[in-house]
């Protein structure tokens, strides 16, 4: 493709220095795998845009919206559900009930209130996640073809729509991966501040603290004190961000952990055993087919973790253990977060950022199984984007 562009430019009599500069850019673009990230991002966006464009005039009834979605009259395109909450907080400030929404998006949305600008920024963040994911997997010695498939599976995962709009999950994953890359490259400032920003995006960002915790324990056992200090600095970033939000809640509402209280009192969320939601599908009469659909998808996604049990050759066992524990704990938290009366309410969205699950599926030797998983994920992502963009419930 690059040679065709250059040939056309020369045919149109462009100067050689311009043609040479563009050729160097395209060569560097390819060498750095940026083209790969862009192509995967375009595939992701094309699938979601197609789902959004279908039956554009179909929307829920006014009665449905009145009882289910605050500020529904502001909803349009990919700005639905929680995006409207973040927009309201950015414009009007926090109330006690809205503290369940962590401050990163409201803060940035307050600075730049235009949602369409943010939609463009989120596409850049999406490419940044692919870069961070590739760098992280390369550190673990994962083969190139497995890295590419992992990125494709993640880009087309059932919760794909939430990673291209103003939801916290893409930011959590972006800052988390950046903190990991900063740590393994020895850049303590990047690891600390990326961790701090990650912890301001969503409560589940604290799960990323598993990495520095496991590494710190391993360095104590092996007496690698320099790496222990680096892990301590990295982990303290997650604590610093979380404590800063607690401090704000204490100053504003007199309760540092009010965001945990309102999760239950205002939103009906609570913690259950990981298997509870599947049991609810069996024993609760009259549950919707949507909950069953969510439950089946969650089971498929979680099974990817089993492939991580075997430690690859020439891989740091402590670092691989951190990956295993992070992937497993993120899955358990996603399955254990329950909304009263609605099994698997937010499970797919929370599992969307559990990147080791996709690595697990991509590592399988069977090409047929991997193709089937990609198709299932893509179909679910398509349906999810259709429901979400048209105003129907999808989490």
C-alpha positions, 0 to 999 in steps of 0.5 A, a space after each residue: 500500500 505504501 509503495 502505491 501511495 508513493 508511486 501515485 505521488 511521483 506520478 503527480 510530480 510531487 518532490 522527491 523529498 516529500 515522497 521520501 519523508 512519507 515513505 519513511 513515515 509509512 515504514 516507521 508506522 509499520 515497524 512500530 505496529 501502529 498500523 496493526 493497532 489502527 486496523 484492529 480499532 477500525 474493525 472494532 468501530 466498523 462493527 459497532 457503527 453497523 450495529 448502531 446504524 441498523 433500525 435507527 428510529 427504533 427506541 424504547 418506549 417513553 414509559 421504559 425510559 422514564 423508569 430506567 434511565 436518568 436524563 434519557 432526553 440527552 441520550 444519543 448515539 453512544 452517549 447512553 446510560 452511565 455517560 449521562 450520569 458522568 455528564 450530569 456530575 461534570 455540570 452540576 457536581 456530586 451528590 451523595 447518590 452519585 459518588 458511586 461514579 468515580 471522579 476521573 471522567 467527571 473531572 475531564 468532562 468538566 474541562 472539555 464538555 463536548 461529548 463528540 470531542 471525547 468520542 474522538 479522544 476515546 478512539 485514541 485511548 482505544 489504540 493506546 490500550 492496544 499498544 499497552 496490551 501488545 507491550 505487556 504481552 511482549 514482556 511475557 514472551 507471548 508469540 506475535 500471532 497470539 498477541 494479535 489474536 488477544 488484541 482482536 478478541 479484546 477489541 471484539 469482546 461482548 462489552 466492546 461498546 463500553 470501550 469506545 465511549 465515555 465509560 470508566 472501563 477503557 480508562 481503567 485498562 489504559 492507565 493500568 496497562 501504562 502503569 505496568 509498562 512503566 514499571 517493567 521499563 523502570 520508569 517509576 514516575 510513569 508507573 506511579 502516576 498512571 496507577 494514581 489515575 487508574 484508581 480515580 476511574 473505577 473501584 475495580 482499578 484497585 485490582 491492578 494493585 495485585 501486580 505490585 503486591 505479588 511482585 513485592 512479595 516475590 522480591 522479599 523472598 528473593 531479596 531483590 530490594 531494588 525491584 521491591 522499591 519499584 513495586 512499592 512505588 507502583 503500588 502506592 500510586 493506586 493507594 494514593 488515588 483511592 485515598 484522594 477520592 476518600 478524602 474528597 468524600 470525607 470533606 464533601 459528605 463527611 463519610 470517606 467511604 460513602 461511595 460504598 454505602 450508596 452502591 447498596 442503598 441507592 443502586 441495589 448493588 451487593 456482593 455475592 458468591 461468584 456462582 450465585 448469579 448462575 444459581 439465580 438463573 436456575 431457581 428464579 422464575 420469570 427471569 428474562 432471556 437477556 439474563 440467560 444470554 449474559 450468563 452464558 457469555 460470562 461463562 465463556 469469557 471466564 473459561 479463558 482463564 484456565 489456559 493460564 494455569 500452565 506457566 510458559 517457558 522462559 517466563 518469570 514465574 513471579 510475574 506470571 503468577 501476578 498475571 494469573 492472580 489478577 485475571 482470576 480475581 478480576 473474574 471473581 469480582 466481576 461475577 460477585 458484583 450483583 444487582 438485586 433482581 437482575 443477574 449479571 447486571 454489570 458482569 460483561 462490562 466488568 469482564 471486558 477489562 480482564 485482559 488475561 481472559 482473552 490471552 487465555 483463549 488466544 493461547 489455545 492450540 485449536 484454531 477452530 475453537 479460537 475462531 468460534 470464540 471470535 465469532 461469538 464475541 463479535 456477534 455479542 458485541 454487535 448485539 450489545 452495541 445495537 441495544 446500547 446505542 438504541 437506548 435499551 438496557 445493556 451492561 
